[in-house]
Amino acid sequence: MSRTLGGRLRAALIALGVASLALVAASPAVAAAGGPTTPTELFNGYRACSTDATAPTYVWGGDGVLIEGIPQDATPSTDNGLTVQYQVWPVADPTQTTTLSHTQDPTGFEAAVTVQSDSLTDGQTYAWQAQTVDGSASSAWSAPCYFAVDNTQPSAAPTVTSSNYPQGGWDQGGAPVQFTFGANGVADVAGYEFGWQSDLSVPVTAYIGDYGIPQPVDVYADTKDFVPATTLGGSATVSLIPPSGSGPMTLYVVSLDRAVNESTQSSYAFYVSSTGPTVTPPTPLPGFDKTARFTFTPNSGVQAASPVVSYTVQVNGGPSTQTVTVKAAKDGTAKLRVKLNGSTGTWLTVSSTSANGWVSDAGEWSTGSVDTTPTVSSDVYAENGTSGGVGVPGTFTFTPKQGKVASYTYSFNYGPAVTVKAGAKGVATINWTPTDDGFYDLNVYATTKDGLVLSAYDYYFSVN
């Protein structure tokens, strides 16, 4: 089931499990012996019945309004089920009563009828009541329920202001943004929806539970996206952490009336200067595959707004990307040992998290490009040259540029890979005799003693 509120599709999500007639005996509120009793679990527009004529339930009626209740009879007279009869009338003119019925209902399950939209007037309050009918026997009528039809979205977009982040301006960052939302003169604004994306989430007002019983949802229980107004037509304040630590930010806001109709959208744009920490490597910097001890220092403005309590560090370039969290000292600094084993270089991205929840943008550091390919030489077959010949043996020598190399893996023209052990100082020499003339590609990479695979090198040559 669905309805459109303020031009957007709203869905009451159905979570109705399989419920067979075998469950009837276990259904809630089964009537005692003695014939039909007044329906229970009364709802209108999937929202709970209000028995107070001065405080009706506000519903959207553009597709009609569903009214429903559970019929009760512990000893039904036939197997054809029960009938629930409804009477609906405008409070302003009780003589205009409409009778609606839902037949063949099993006891204990919601029986719904729709008050058609063409019989409803926007802004009008309606009353309704229900009774259970079993053959010629009828229960007493329920107490009247009251709902008010509201098909009109709030007539103006909300106002949005901030006390600490000026609209269109730059701010240091580090403190949550204090926003105030205003109804902009619209008297029936009940609350506000907000988010950092223009496509705001769809408010869900009800789920459907066992036996078809609606489970109304208070949208304002979701404090991440919604906030109630202090009074009807009043304002609301929120304290928000932006989704990223710096750069342009835009918050989008709509107001909601009592029927959860949405106004048109307002936006509030501002800018946050970089709040990233400083990443300081040791001096001198250790070589490849060595461990370096880094120091992380918080942005001064961030630290002043709220102490930094931890850092999230992503180490890139090694055998796998690693993400670690480092606890900060009282002064907001932290230290971390990192192995510089990226086969093409190692780089860090570091963001700080403050006690107030602020997450900074990333500070970065990099070794720069590192060449871990082996050096390849030959006594006969020169690189990028033509030499030797079919049946002419030659040697190829592999020498490391970086790391403690344990072995080399090589192949000629993408043929079978062969691994040879490195000797003293990580050097290895192989013997090779071509069986065909023409172009060759010798592909070689080294593996260190701790299992790190280094970058491959392609040695091109031709055989006479």
C-alpha positions in Angstrom: 0.0 0.0 0.0 1.2 3.5 -0.7 0.3 7.1 -0.6 1.6 10.4 -2.0 2.5 13.1 0.5 3.6 16.5 -0.7 4.4 15.1 -4.1 6.6 12.2 -2.9 5.7 8.6 -2.6 5.2 7.4 1.0 5.1 3.7 1.8 3.7 2.0 4.9 6.0 -1.0 4.9 4.3 -4.4 5.2 5.8 -6.9 7.5 2.9 -9.3 7.5 4.0 -12.9 8.0 2.0 -15.9 6.7 -1.0 -16.2 8.9 -3.4 -19.0 8.2 -6.8 -19.7 9.7 -5.0 -22.3 11.9 -3.8 -19.2 13.9 -7.3 -18.0 14.7 -7.4 -19.9 18.0 -4.2 -18.2 19.0 -5.2 -14.7 17.8 -5.2 -11.8 20.3 -8.3 -10.7 22.2 -10.6 -13.5 21.2 -14.1 -12.8 22.5 -15.5 -14.8 25.3 -18.5 -17.1 24.7 -21.8 -15.3 24.1 -21.8 -14.0 20.6 -20.1 -11.2 18.7 -18.4 -8.4 20.7 -17.2 -5.0 19.7 -14.2 -4.9 17.3 -10.8 -4.1 18.8 -7.5 -2.8 17.4 -9.1 0.2 15.7 -6.9 2.1 13.2 -7.4 4.8 10.6 -4.8 5.5 7.9 -2.6 2.9 9.7 -2.5 5.2 12.7 -4.2 4.5 16.1 -7.8 5.6 16.7 -8.2 8.8 18.7 -11.4 8.9 20.8 -10.9 12.6 21.5 -12.9 14.8 19.1 -10.7 17.7 19.9 -7.5 15.8 19.1 -8.2 13.7 16.0 -5.6 11.7 14.1 -4.4 13.6 11.1 -4.2 11.5 7.9 -3.6 12.1 4.3 -6.8 11.2 2.3 -5.8 11.6 -1.3 -6.2 7.8 -1.9 -9.0 7.5 0.6 -8.6 6.5 4.3 -8.5 2.9 5.4 -10.4 2.3 8.6 -10.2 -1.1 10.3 -10.7 -3.2 13.4 -10.6 -6.8 14.5 -14.1 -8.6 14.7 -14.6 -10.9 17.7 -16.8 -13.9 18.3 -15.6 -17.0 20.2 -18.5 -19.1 18.8 -19.3 -17.9 15.3 -22.7 -19.1 14.0 -21.4 -20.2 10.6 -18.2 -21.0 8.7 -18.6 -18.0 6.5 -16.9 -15.7 8.9 -18.0 -12.4 10.5 -19.0 -9.0 9.1 -17.6 -5.8 10.4 -19.9 -2.8 9.9 -18.6 0.7 9.9 -20.4 4.0 10.2 -18.6 7.2 9.1 -19.8 10.8 9.3 -18.4 14.3 9.2 -18.3 15.8 12.7 -19.8 19.0 11.4 -22.9 17.2 10.1 -23.6 13.8 11.8 -26.7 13.3 9.6 -24.5 12.5 6.7 -23.6 9.0 7.8 -22.2 6.4 5.4 -22.3 2.7 6.2 -19.5 0.4 5.0 -19.0 -3.3 5.5 -16.4 -6.0 5.3 -17.7 -9.5 5.1 -16.4 -13.1 5.6 -13.8 -12.1 8.1 -12.2 -14.6 10.4 -12.3 -13.7 14.0 -9.1 -12.1 15.3 -7.9 -10.6 12.0 -8.1 -6.9 10.9 -11.0 -6.2 8.6 -10.5 -3.0 6.6 -12.7 -0.8 4.4 -11.7 2.4 2.5 -13.5 5.6 3.0 -13.2 6.9 -0.6 -11.4 10.1 -1.3 -14.3 11.7 -3.2 -16.4 11.5 0.0 -13.7 13.3 2.0 -13.1 17.0 2.3 -9.6 18.4 3.0 -9.6 20.0 6.4 -12.7 18.2 7.6 -12.8 16.0 10.8 -14.6 12.7 10.6 -15.9 10.3 13.1 -16.4 6.6 12.7 -17.4 3.5 14.7 -17.5 -0.3 14.2 -19.5 -3.3 15.2 -19.2 -7.0 14.7 -22.1 -8.8 13.0 -22.6 -12.6 13.1 -25.7 -13.6 11.3 -28.6 -11.9 13.0 -26.6 -11.0 16.1 -24.6 -7.8 16.4 -22.2 -6.4 19.0 -22.4 -3.0 20.5 -20.8 -0.2 18.5 -17.3 0.9 19.4 -16.7 4.3 20.8 -16.2 6.8 18.0 -12.8 7.3 16.5 -11.8 10.7 15.0 -9.5 11.6 12.1 -8.9 14.8 10.3 -8.1 14.9 6.6 -5.0 16.9 5.6 -4.1 16.7 2.0 -2.3 20.1 1.9 1.4 20.3 2.3 2.9 23.1 4.4 2.6 26.3 2.3 6.2 27.5 2.8 9.6 25.9 3.0 11.2 26.0 6.5 13.8 28.6 7.5 17.3 27.3 8.4 19.9 29.2 10.4 23.1 28.3 12.2 24.6 30.1 15.2 28.2 29.0 14.5 28.6 28.2 10.8 27.6 31.2 8.7 25.7 30.5 5.5 28.0 30.8 2.4 31.0 31.4 4.6 34.1 29.5 5.8 34.5 28.1 9.3 37.4 26.5 11.1 35.5 23.2 11.8 35.8 20.9 14.7 32.5 21.7 16.5 29.1 20.3 15.6 26.9 22.6 13.6 24.1 24.2 15.6 21.0 24.5 13.3 17.6 26.0 14.0 14.7 25.2 11.8 11.6 27.5 11.7 8.1 26.9 10.4 8.2 30.1 8.3 4.8 31.2 9.5 3.1 27.8 8.8 0.8 27.1 11.7 0.5 23.3 11.4 4.1 22.3 11.2 4.7 19.4 13.6 8.4 18.8 12.8 11.2 18.7 10.4 13.2 16.2 8.2 16.8 16.9 7.3 19.8 15.4 5.7 23.1 16.0 3.8 21.7 14.7 0.5 18.9 16.4 -1.4 17.1 13.1 -1.8 15.7 12.8 1.8 14.6 9.5 3.1 10.9 8.5 2.8 9.1 8.8 6.2 7.6 5.5 7.2 4.5 5.9 9.3 3.5 2.3 9.9 4.4 -1.4 9.5 1.9 -4.2 9.4 2.3 -6.9 12.0 0.7 -10.2 12.8 -3.1 -10.5 12.2 -2.9 -7.4 10.0 -2.5 -5.1 12.9 -0.8 -1.8 12.0 2.3 -0.9 14.0 2.3 2.9 13.9 5.8 4.5 13.7 6.7 7.8 15.4 9.0 9.3 12.7 10.6 11.6 15.3 12.0 8.5 17.1 14.6 8.6 14.3 16.7 11.5 15.7 19.2 11.1 12.9 16.8 12.4 10.2 13.8 13.9 12.0 13.2 16.4 14.9 9.8 17.5 16.3 8.9 21.1 16.6 8.8 22.5 20.2 5.2 23.4 19.6 2.8 23.1 16.7 4.0 25.7 14.2 7.2 26.1 16.2 10.9 25.7 15.7 13.5 23.0 16.4 17.2 22.8 17.0 19.7 20.1 16.1 23.4 19.6 16.6 25.0 17.9 13.6 28.4 16.6 12.5 29.0 17.1 8.8 29.5 14.0 6.7 33.1 14.9 5.9 35.8 16.9 7.7 36.2 19.8 5.2 35.0 21.4 2.0 31.5 22.5 0.9 28.6 21.3 3.0 24.8 21.6 2.3 22.0 20.6 4.6 18.6 20.0 3.1 15.4 20.5 5.2 11.6 20.1 4.8 8.9 20.7 7.3 6.2 18.1 8.1 2.6 18.7 9.2 0.6 16.4 11.4 -0.3 14.1 8.5 3.4 14.0 7.6 2.9 16.0 4.4 6.2 17.6 3.4 6.8 21.2 2.5 9.1 22.3 -0.4 12.8 22.0 0.4 15.2 24.5 1.9 19.0 24.2 1.8 21.8 25.7 3.9 25.3 25.8 2.3 28.6 26.6 4.1 32.3 25.7 3.9 34.6 24.1 6.4 38.4 24.6 6.2 40.7 21.6 6.3 40.7 19.9 9.7 43.1 17.1 8.9 46.0 16.2 11.2 49.7 16.5 10.5 51.6 13.3 9.7 55.3 13.5 10.6 57.7 10.8 9.6 61.0 10.0 11.4 64.2 11.7 10.4 66.1 10.1 8.7 63.5 8.0 7.0 64.3 4.2 7.2 64.7 2.4 3.9 62.4 0.0 2.1 60.9 -2.8 4.2 62.0 -1.1 7.4 59.8 0.1 10.2 59.2 3.8 10.7 57.6 5.5 13.7 55.2 8.2 12.7 53.7 11.0 14.8 50.2 12.4 14.3 49.4 15.9 15.5 45.8 17.2 15.6 44.6 20.3 13.8 44.9 23.1 16.4 41.3 24.4 15.8 39.9 20.8 16.1 41.8 20.2 19.3 40.6 23.5 20.7 37.0 22.7 19.9 37.1 19.2 21.4 40.1 17.0 22.2 41.1 14.4 19.7 40.7 11.0 21.1 41.9 8.7 18.3 43.2 8.5 14.8 42.1 6.2 11.9 45.1 5.3 9.8 45.0 3.6 6.4 48.3 2.1 5.3 48.4 1.7 1.5 50.8 0.1 -0.9 51.8 -3.0 1.0 50.7 -6.6 0.4 47.2 -5.5 1.6 45.6 -2.2 2.6 45.5 -2.0 6.4 43.3 0.2 8.6 44.1 0.7 12.2 42.8 2.9 15.0 45.3 4.6 17.3 44.4 6.1 20.7 45.5 9.7 21.2 47.4 11.0 24.2 46.0 13.8 26.4 47.6 16.4 24.1 45.8 14.8 21.1 49.0 13.4 19.5 49.6 9.7 18.7 52.4 7.5 17.4 52.4 4.5 15.2 55.0 2.1 13.7 54.5 1.4 10.0 56.5 -1.0 7.8 57.5 0.7 4.6 56.9 -2.3 2.4 54.8 -1.0 -0.5 56.2 -2.6 -3.7 55.8 0.8 -5.5 55.8 3.0 -2.4 53.9 3.4 0.9 51.4 6.1 1.7 49.3 6.9 4.8 45.9 8.6 5.0 45.1 9.7 8.6 41.9 11.2 10.0 41.3 12.3 13.6 38.2 11.7 15.7 37.3 14.2 18.5 35.5 13.6 21.8 32.4 15.4 20.3 32.3 13.0 17.3 33.9 15.3 14.8 35.8 13.3 12.1 38.4 15.3 10.3 39.4 15.1 6.6 42.5 13.1 6.0 46.1 14.1 6.4 48.4 12.3 4.0 52.0 11.2 3.7 53.9 9.2 1.1 57.3 7.8 0.5 56.9 8.7 -3.2 57.6 6.2 -5.9 59.8 3.3 -5.0 61.4 1.1 -7.6 61.5 -2.6 -6.3 62.1 -4.2 -9.7 65.3 -6.3 -10.0 68.2 -5.3 -12.2 68.7 -7.7 -15.1 71.9 -8.2 -17.1 73.3 -10.7 -19.5 76.7 -11.7 -20.8 75.3 -12.5 -24.3 71.8 -11.2 -24.8 71.9 -7.4 -24.3 68.7 -5.6 -23.4 66.9 -4.0 -26.3 69.5 -5.5 -28.7 69.9 -8.4 -31.1 72.6 -10.9 -30.4 73.5 -14.5 -29.8 71.7 -17.1 -31.8 69.8 -20.4 -31.7 71.7 -22.8 -29.6 74.0 -20.1 -28.2 74.0 -20.2 -24.4 73.9 -17.1 -22.3 73.6 -16.2 -18.6 71.2 -13.7 -17.0 72.0 -12.1 -13.6 69.3 -10.8 -11.3 70.3 -8.2 -8.7 68.0 -6.5 -6.1 67.4 -2.8 -5.8 65.5 -3.0 -2.6 64.9 -5.4 0.3 66.4 -8.7 1.5 65.6 -10.9 -1.5 65.2 -14.6 -1.0 64.3 -15.7 -4.6 63.4 -14.7 -8.1 60.6 -15.9 -10.3 61.0 -15.6 -14.1 59.5 -16.6 -17.4 60.4 -16.2 -21.1 57.6 -15.0 -23.4 55.0 -15.8 -20.8 55.9 -19.4 -20.6 56.1 -21.6 -17.5 57.3 -19.6 -14.4 60.5 -20.8 -12.8 61.7 -19.8 -9.3 65.4 -19.7 -8.3 67.0 -19.1 -5.0 69.0 -16.0 -4.5 72.5 -16.2 -3.3 74.8 -13.9 -1.5 73.5 -10.3 -1.4 70.3 -11.4 -3.0 71.9 -12.1 -6.5 71.0 -15.0 -8.7 72.2 -16.1 -12.1 70.5 -18.5 -14.6 71.7 -20.2 -17.7 69.6 -20.1 -20.9 69.9 -21.3 -24.4 67.3 -20.2 -27.1 65.7 -22.8 -29.3 64.2 -20.2 -31.7 65.3 -16.8 -33.0 63.2 -13.6 -32.8 61.9 -11.4 -30.0 61.9 -12.4 -26.3 60.4 -10.9 -23.1 62.1 -12.0 -19.9 59.7 -11.2 -17.0 61.3 -11.3 -13.5 60.2 -10.4 -10.0 61.8 -10.9 -6.6 60.4 -12.2 -3.3 61.9 -11.1 0.0 62.8 -13.3 2.9 59.6 -12.3 4.7 57.5 -13.3 1.7 56.9 -9.8 0.2 56.4 -10.0 -3.6 58.2 -7.0 -5.3 57.5 -5.4 -8.7 58.2 -7.2 -11.9 60.7 -6.1 -14.6 60.5 -6.9 -18.3 63.8 -7.4 -20.1 63.4 -7.2 -23.8 65.9 -8.6 -26.4 66.1 -10.4 -29.7 67.9 -13.6 -30.8 69.7 -13.8 -34.2 
